[in-house]
Amino acid sequence: MSNRGSSSTVVITGMGIASPVGTGMDEVMSAIELGTRGTGIIEGFDSSRYPARLGAEVRKAGKVVRLNAGADRKAEFIRMAMEELFARYPGIGKYAPGDRYMFMGTGIDYFDLNGLAGEWDGAPGGWEAHCRRSCEVVAGLAEEFGISGGISVNVSACVASAQSIGLAFRMLRSEGGRIAVTGGFDSMLNPLHYMGFYKLGALADWKGDPGGACRSFDRKRSGLVIGEGAMACMMQRLDEAGPGEAMMELAGYASTMDAYLVTDPDPEARALAESAVLAMEDAGISPADVDCVHLHGTGTVKNAYAESRAMERIFPGRWKDIPVYSMKGQVGHLIGACTAVELSAVKYCLDRQEIPAVVADDEPDPDIPLRVVRGTPLRMPIRTILKLNAAFGGQNTAMILRRSDA
Amino acid sequence: MIAAFDSFAPGEQIPARDYLKDRKLEKYFSRETASAVVSMGRLRERAPFDGRMPVYYATGIGKFEDFNLAEMMGESRGPDGRFSPEAFLSRGIINVSPLTQFKILSNMPLCLVSIAFGLRGDNAAVYSYADGLMLQALYGPNEYPVVVGAGKVYADGRVESGFALVSRDDVEAAPFRGSRDEAIEIIRYWAGKQ
């Protein structure tokens, strides 16, 4: 073990990804630079008769990844992400299986509708044979990849991966473990789960270019474009990382709950703002230290209002000046994987010292007077990023991520 | 350590509304959520605590409530007895209430308990494994005591839930690290110890 860095500094040293704008970190970094659009008309199942057809499917080299009928897509995507992570970052090999932990965020269990329709007689629990439990996916991967320190499967909806990464951060910082594979995986793009969200009235009804359907802060935003993806990150303390391995530092994390309504975010965003304040305190920084904010940016009317209000609370006097960004215009809303996949955009900003233009965000909403990066990328010194996410039901997370100088 | 553990027989009415200020919330409840609300209500009666205290909850693998899945699948079969997208759209999904999503999403027991009792602090909803809840309770908090809970609906419709207000020592002493048992066993253990 080297003696570089503070023992409490936690860094991300590896990433593997499958996303609607590409599979593999190289492809995704390029896609962020190019502003590639990952939303479109769903191809993975015949959506032609569906009342909503927009989704963000995992792509590789520009083409939607096709899997066998009945496959649990999210399970396949986290496997792809894990394989990339372990292939590109073999440093985990120096740790015994008992020193390795796996904390993953994920979403609703997968159901094979053909199996259910063909074989299930409706008896309670009879669906088990046609259901793939998300927790068992994680347990299986942990066994396959030699991770036996412990596993936690977080199901906090849209902050599931954020809370998983937060748990890894806190464990590593407290020296409770030496290395963690963390992140998230999800796919809502099957008829059952997709129509469940449609029934909630949450999906975008954008009639224009499907590639511009998720309009985070745009005046014409119309709802969620749900999607699929996976990100596996390797996290460890800086003093355990090899030279040059640290991609970024996770310096602070916090989570709060609105305790407001189950259907809507608190329009005053009190708890969301509090999560940011707590994360900054956790990182030992002040609001003045934050260079830009990566917001949740789901594309719903209420989320944008709440995030605008949160910015006002977090950065009084500065909230209209600080640049804000969301990756969802490119990749849609990946629910249990969203924060983890969006860390690729955090890496992009820290590496390139540039905030990409928010995709599909053309027309400012006068009621959302934020400094959304529109049209062209914004080059600027970026040392520290605040990342906010929020879940259906009222859970909020905030992270402070910054350049690692190691 | 103070724990509240509840068990309701198949078909037994769960008196969640006794603990609700806003009884309209009940329409969003699954059987697990209703039981969790009762358990949190009972814990709060014995151990009043700050609404900013961390709360971690594990939802169990559902073995009973299908939230109209059987009815929906019955209506989604084509003439050949297989899944028919046309039947699914024209008949199957019609029977599914928008409220169903609130009963399916795995974070809803925690979120609805949070709303019912004004809990705003650090939090996490984890799935099934005792190990996952233990790791969350051990490494998640910046402070103790914390509230740790779990719920589980069994194949016969019986439901169990519980919450415990615990110290770090309580968490470290609980023999569930590495366990793939359902997390409700942790709460049962703590309830038995008090």
Interface residues (C-beta under 8 A of the other chain):
Chain A: F45 D46 R49 Y50 P51 Y101 F103 T106 G107 I108 F111 L113 N114 L116 A117 G118 W120 G122 P124 G125 W127 E128 R133 S134 C135 A139 S148 G150 I151 S152 V153 N154 V155 S156 A157 A160 Q163 G166 L167 R170 M171 S174 G176 G177 P191 M195 G196 F197 K199 L200 G201 A254 S255 T256 M257 D258 A259 Y260 L261 V262 A271 E274 D282 A391 F392 G393 G394 Q395
Chain B: L25 Y28 G51 V55 T59 I61 K63 F64 D66 L69 A70 E71 M73 G74 S76 R77 G81 R82 F83 S84 P85 E86 F88 L89 I93 V96 S97 P98 T100 Q101 F102 I104 L105 S106 N107 M108 L110 C111 L112 S114 I115 F117 G118 L119 R120 G121 D122 N123 A124 A125 V126 Y127 S128 Y129 D131 G132 L133 M134 L135 Q136 L138 Y139 G140 N142 A155 D156 G157 R177 G178 R180
